[in-house]
Amino acid sequence: MSLTPDQPTTPKIGSTKLLRGFRERSIARPSPTAASPPAFSLPYVGTRAPAAPALHREWAQIPSRPSNPRGFVDVDVPTEIRKIPLVFAVDISGSTRGRCLDQEKAVVNYMTKRLKPTTLVSQSHVLPWDSKSYGSISTTKFRRLEAGAGTDPSVVVENALSRCHLQRARAWFLMTDGYIEEPLVNKFANAIPNHGLHGTASVIILFGYRLRSPFECNVSVGMSVFAVAPHCVFLFHDVTTGQVYVFQAKGSFASLLSKQSRFTSFGPTTRWEDLTQITYDDLSAVKVPKPTSLGRDVVALPGGKEFDMSSIYNNTVSQEETLELLSDYAALDVILLAAKTRGKSSSIELWLETARRTQKMTEVATWEREDIDSQGKKTIVRLLQAVSGNQVSDQQPEDLWHHLATLRSQETANLPQTHDKSAHFETDTLRLKLRLHHVQNWSCFEARVNAHWELGCKLEETLAEVLSTVGFYSCQEPVTPAILTPMSSATLDSPVAREGPRQSPLGHHWPTTEGRRQYTDLLFLPGFKGQRSSKPGIQFALYDTCSICREPNSIQTLLLRASPEEAETEHLPKPGQLAGHKYPFVLGNYPETDVILPITCCDACAFLLLQAGELPNGDRVTIALPLVSLQIQENRNLWEGKLGEVYGHRFRQKIVFLVFLSTLCTTLEDLIDNVGPSDSQSLRRSLEWCCRELSQLPGISARAGLAPVGSPLAGVVNDTMPLQEAIQVAFCQSQPLVQENPLLSYPMDGFLVLVRLAGLMQGIEPRYIERFVWRRLLYHFAEQHAELQKQVGAKEAKATLDDLIHEPPAAMGAAAEAESGASPEGSRALTSRIRRHIISLSSLEGTYLIPSSSDTLEQFGRMGEHFSAIQETTNHHPALAVFLHIMATIADGSSLITDVKDFFDRIQDRIGGLARKHKDLCHAFEPTGSVDEVVAVRLIAAAYELAKDVTP
């Protein structure tokens, strides 16, 4: 009857017949450690084993442990090997024939004879195996076993009887002379934990002949056991001399070694003399603990810690645990060997590559900064309280920010202080203390950063070593003793073996070969990249003296307060609405977008103000934006995100920069209008720098409403064009007015932003901006006429315009009568229609073009010098008259204006027709004053003549 793996097979006994054949080559090659040498005597074993007794049926039965066995010791106390029952898994494959098998028998005999009490001998068992298991035989009845064929150590675990003895054992021996291929290694390695044997103390003895170096021995049979057993020793037994050498020992078996030789680092030059020799008496005296119950994928690491290998197989090891493991090469020895023997080396490589990627992804710029014991925050609050308390005013107290700027202005100009000396001393002392806190906080952060840098360097070095070792052993043949401790042993490409175990770079504290990295692109504000102070030749940001702590040459930072949640402006998007807008430049003129506090400071003070909560003046800093280069994507992303946050996410993220440009320009205007004794120049420089920096960003001009679909600029402005370039195209081009319609029709609040931005840009001369403002004024008049038509009708609007551009009847003289001609009808018509060739802005005030109830002149006055030249001089009066007369010839009263842009285009077309005949008209819309009254008379007459020609 055929037997299943769980049915014991009768042992091969020499008295019945001899076993034929050696180890099949297809299963395993002859071991180099078992090569047949010349015949030697056996000094360790005096005689060959006597003939075995007859085979008894009870050998094949699974025994049950007695309820109260004699000689059993306390299982919870580590016990000497000679005081416990032993189990020997003995390799009887073909290659053991002769001395190897004889020595295996002799060792079993020697170890069992030293068991105390002697009753332990009958409780010990021998488990013979080759390519199959032969069950269990008594230690006193195995001596006539002979060599079989094949080598598969997993069969001893798969056999039910043998497995039962192994599972009951407190310590077991694996005795072999050969080596096996990787598939059998994997099979054996997986069988051991599957049946819960990997927590039992184990002794592995490799029998063979001394080769040139112990490094050349093959440990493939025993390494699966050594990989997982927490208490294990791997021995080499020289069958020629009987000498026993320790390859490696761990757990309780480390007591076999002296402190100086606790570890042997194997390399090509390792000698037998480098290994520790022991006797079996020494081995018998080792105390072993009771078996440890471990999960299938759990291995015991040095120091008693347990580790679940499935977290590596599933690539779920935490970053902290990864660093801990990589810092301990002794722990890695266990993990790497366990994974290799189980065929999981690829999982190790994936885990290590993941660790490498994770480390590289860690960005120190995003780390939270620390204010040590909150001392910096306490000091800056005390400083602001002191400044607030020292304000001197006959009326209401000055604003805190205004007072800080005033103090700075006085100090800069060496002016007398407006407060007493004691108060001045107090604020100076607090500022000095604040700067010291900045230094301490930054030093603390730098220490963390440098520790991280050193950790990163060491981790990279460690990962390179481990990956190299894993790759080497994946293809290395034969399996040398170095694989028992792959990381602790010297690298195999090194000809010299180390005296001690190799240490992980992460496990020591000496500096790396990379040295200390200097992080020069980090600020107190997490995530941003820039330099905290200015350096010669490097100017990517704006630097000045901090208005709060007085640190010179420090990067300036805008302080922002949150947008109020209560809606004050009708139709403005509500918080969280994420709304778009056709003209985003108009959105910075409302209380909800007035978020810029009127002061700048260094990044260190900004960092503390963000934590300070409500300040003495009631303000609360919610966002701080350092003036760093926005060409750096990280900075741009942070600015964009934080601006969306400060506006309460009212607007789409794509237009938030445009809204902020509007806010910046509105704040700049307020600074100019409210010039006081405070030093607002630093804030003004900061705001102007922000405008220029944002205008240089690609991708925002197409969303600014400058080039609507169908407009001439739509083919020029694209997603990659910076706003600065788009504005330059609009302001500086020499094409007809039609090119500028999209900008001229921009709502007035947004047009003010365009003018302000143009004034900050290099390459746009003031004359171009003045011309643009002048043309916007003319477009406004076209808008007003269209609006009047809606109210009173086209005919009445035409009559109203005619009244504005002609002299009233009372002003007519004899010259007017002569001009009227001889016809009575013509005389009556022309008598009431004398054309005005000079029209001033002031004369239009109170008319429908500039209603007294409107703020038209006030709005244009916000454009400063670019409009004052138009308003305060007479240079533009003739040109204004020419434009209004031409507009009158187009708005003939026969039809309503349905589209102001189209109406203005028709005016421009008429101007184009006149310009082809009258070159002077080319200058009518240039703010140069080149059109005088004489030229105006001629151009106006020509306009009316042309109107007659085009009238159907």
Number of C-alpha atoms within 10 A of each C-alpha: 3 6 8 11 18 16 17 21 18 16 21 21 21 15 13 9 9 13 17 11 13 16 23 16 9 8 15 17 16 18 18 18 22 25 15 17 11 6 9 10 12 17 12 15 17 9 11 14 16 10 14 15 13 10 15 10 8 10 18 19 14 16 12 9 9 7 6 7 11 10 15 13 13 9 13 9 11 15 18 17 25 23 19 27 25 27 28 28 24 24 31 29 28 25 29 27 16 14 24 27 26 21 24 25 22 20 20 23 18 15 18 24 16 17 20 16 15 15 15 21 22 13 18 23 28 25 29 28 29 25 21 22 31 24 30 32 23 16 23 17 19 26 23 20 22 24 28 25 22 26 29 24 30 23 23 29 25 21 22 20 25 29 23 17 25 25 19 17 22 24 24 26 21 20 28 31 32 30 28 22 18 16 12 21 24 19 18 26 28 19 22 22 20 14 16 18 26 31 25 27 30 27 24 24 25 30 27 27 23 22 16 13 15 25 21 20 25 25 29 22 29 27 24 27 29 28 26 29 27 28 25 26 25 24 22 27 25 21 27 21 14 19 16 20 22 20 26 25 23 20 19 17 22 18 16 21 18 10 9 9 15 16 23 26 28 33 24 19 16 21 15 17 10 15 20 19 18 15 12 13 13 12 18 17 16 17 19 23 19 18 22 17 12 18 17 18 18 20 25 23 21 17 10 10 9 14 20 16 21 14 15 21 18 11 16 12 18 12 13 8 11 15 17 14 19 20 20 20 26 22 22 21 21 25 25 26 26 28 24 25 24 21 18 17 21 15 19 21 19 16 19 21 15 16 21 16 10 11 16 11 9 12 10 17 19 14 15 12 18 16 20 14 9 14 15 27 22 14 18 24 19 17 22 20 16 17 22 19 13 17 16 13 9 6 6 8 13 15 13 22 20 17 20 20 25 20 24 21 19 16 12 11 9 9 11 9 12 14 13 9 10 9 14 16 11 14 21 15 13 19 20 15 18 26 21 13 21 24 13 16 22 19 12 16 19 17 12 15 19 18 14 18 20 22 19 18 20 23 22 18 16 22 21 15 16 22 15 14 17 21 14 15 20 13 9 12 10 17 22 22 24 27 24 28 26 28 27 25 26 24 21 19 9 11 12 15 20 18 16 15 19 19 17 23 23 25 16 11 10 9 13 17 10 10 11 14 13 10 14 11 11 17 25 25 22 15 18 26 22 21 21 22 21 18 10 5 6 9 14 15 22 22 25 20 19 24 24 25 22 18 21 14 16 21 27 29 27 23 22 25 18 20 21 16 12 9 14 11 11 7 7 15 19 19 19 15 13 18 15 16 16 13 19 21 28 23 24 24 19 14 13 24 23 22 25 22 16 18 24 31 28 29 25 28 24 25 25 24 23 18 16 18 15 14 15 16 13 8 14 19 23 21 23 25 20 29 25 26 20 22 14 12 12 15 20 17 14 16 22 18 15 18 24 23 20 21 26 21 21 22 25 16 18 16 24 26 25 26 26 26 28 28 25 27 25 22 22 20 18 12 16 13 11 10 11 11 13 16 21 23 14 21 23 20 15 24 22 20 16 24 24 18 17 22 26 19 19 17 17 22 25 20 21 21 19 26 22 17 11 8 15 15 21 15 11 13 23 18 12 12 18 19 27 24 18 19 22 17 17 24 23 16 13 10 9 13 20 18 17 22 23 19 21 23 18 19 12 17 19 23 21 24 24 21 21 25 22 23 17 16 18 10 13 18 15 13 15 22 23 23 20 25 22 23 19 21 19 19 19 19 19 22 19 17 24 21 19 21 20 14 11 12 17 21 16 14 24 22 13 16 21 18 16 20 21 17 17 15 13 8 9 14 11 9 8 18 16 12 13 20 14 10 9 10 11 13 17 13 12 18 22 20 19 21 20 22 26 19 20 19 17 12 10 15 16 12 13 19 21 19 14 13 9 13 11 16 17 9 14 21 15 19 20 15 13 23 21 14 15 22 19 12 12 16 20 27 21 25 29 22 26 31 21 23 24 22 25 22 20 20 24 16 17 11 11 18 22 12 11 18 18 13 20 23 15 16 22 18 15 19 23 16 14 18 16 11 10 15 11 16 24 15 14 25 22 19 22 14 17 17 24 17 18 10 18 24 17 15 27 23 16 16 23 16 12 16 17 11 9 9 9 5
